[in-house]
Amino acid sequence: MKKLLVILLCVTIFIQKLYSQKYKPVLEPYPGLVKADPRLILKTGYLVVPENRNKPAGRKVKVPFLFVRRPDQDPRKNITLYTTGGPGYSTTLNIDSISYNSGWLAYGGFIAFDQRGTKRAQPCLDCMEVAEAIKRSYREGKNKDSLVSQAVTQCRNRFTKQGVDLSAYNTIESAEDINDLRLALNIDSLNLVGISYSGGLMLTVVRNHPESVRALLLNSPLPGYVNFEEHALFNINEALEQVFHNCEADSSATKYKDLRARFHQYFSAITGKKFNIAYQEKGSDKTANLIYTKNELLDAIVDRMNSRQVSTVPGVMIDLIEGRQDKYVKEVFDGYFNGDSNVSLGMRYSVYCSEQIAYSDPALEAQQHPVLPWLAGYPFNNVNHVICSCWQVKAEPVVAKQPVYSTVPAMISAGDVDPDCRPFYNKLIKRYMPNSQLLIIHNRGHAPGFSVDGTDYVKLFFENPYRKLTSQSKNLIIE
């Protein structure tokens, strides 16, 4: 253990020296980024830093941010910084306006910061080719994986011709972006708020710049040091088990008592089978006959395993098993054909390929399928080994796959029906952070938040981050 700590300390010092005093972060204005109550003090702009900090005189990236506070709030202390998950989603794109009583302002100043390579950043690593390839695969009945691979290669070639260093869009660089923004804004230390992927990003900031972090709030975080691909189907199955358990515990839900067995039997039996549906694209007057499989049916279930829709999951399962599928399949196809305009797939590929796929063992991934035949063949992610072989980015340093040891106070939130970032991951984070507390919230999915049955645990945590929290609800376990 002592040897490992020494190695981690040396790596941290190396990273800090590598990036120190070779460049100066610059702030540029970004007018009109967001509307705010005129009584608030608002600063919007771009953080301008090297794309690759090993080449400080090379290309620059511009990363948007907003910094807002009330006039009586200290501009240097009690500042909370939030970055959304993904990777590849824009944080600021989801914020239209800020009121005087906006939630985070109750605790001090607030910063919303984008990830490099996302929608409002320069460059933006969008891969429009991929969405078109997926649509074409359904319209023409062609192999989706093959068309997507071609599209990913086209997207990569487009960016490399522009001189973009795709390997520079990773968690370590993004963690440096956060610290550079702190320094440029002359802030003492930050309360870091991360969700899903950005929970792992915030842990990387703690590892590389512990002096910059006052406290952590992690909402269903994915620690970068787990190999997600090797666990993904087990994660989904564990969340499904929670749903089945809820049905068995509900004495009024008699029609769901044998749901587990029915689900296992049906979805195991339809592996490899094809179905047809008449589907009309939005804005089109033509109906096309599309082929779907077990995968689209599982999408319909997994997509509902969130805090808002989880109560509908048992009913959806029954409908699908009994053949009432069209409504749900159409919803899945609407998602494919309308697309997710907020995600920058190129950024997602760069991060995921360098930090997850590069370290994941395909043999272990494959072993999940025969063990869980009802989930066998399900493509649980839109990034995989084939895509990453097309994207061609460098693997992140080994330190990215090592646990983060820290005494920083942290509050971690987990939903017990989260199909992606299971409480198992959250407990791993807590294990190496003695001043952390884990909230496991019953019947909530991904991103369960920090409020339970009317109690705001953020407020209680910020009052004293080192004080042990106690549960005020039967739906909450605090470890």
Secondary structure, 3 states (H helix, E strand, C coil): CHHHHHHHHHHHHHHHHHHCCCCCCEEEECCCCCEECCCCEEEEEEEEEECCCCCCCCCEEEEEEEEEECCCCCCCCCEEEEECCCCCECCHHHCCEECCCCHHHHHCCEEEECCCCCCCCECCCCCHHHHHHHHHHHHHCCCHHHHHHHHHHHHHHHHHHCCCCHHHCCHHHHHHHHHHHHHHCCCCCEEEEEECHHHHHHHHHHHHCHHHEEEEEEECCCCCCCCHHHCHHHHHHHHHHHHHHHHHHCCCCHHHCCHHHHHHHHHHHCCCCCEEEEEECCCCCCEEEEEECHHHHHHHHHCCCECCCHHHHHHHHHHHHCCCCHHHHHHHHHHHHHCCCCECHHHHHHHHHHHCHHHCCHHHHHHHHHHCCCCCCCCCCCCCHHHHHHHCCCCCCHHHHCCCCCCCCEEEEEECCCCCCCHHHHHHHHHCCCCEEEEEECCCCECCCCEECCEEHHHHHHHCCCCCCCCCCCCEEEC
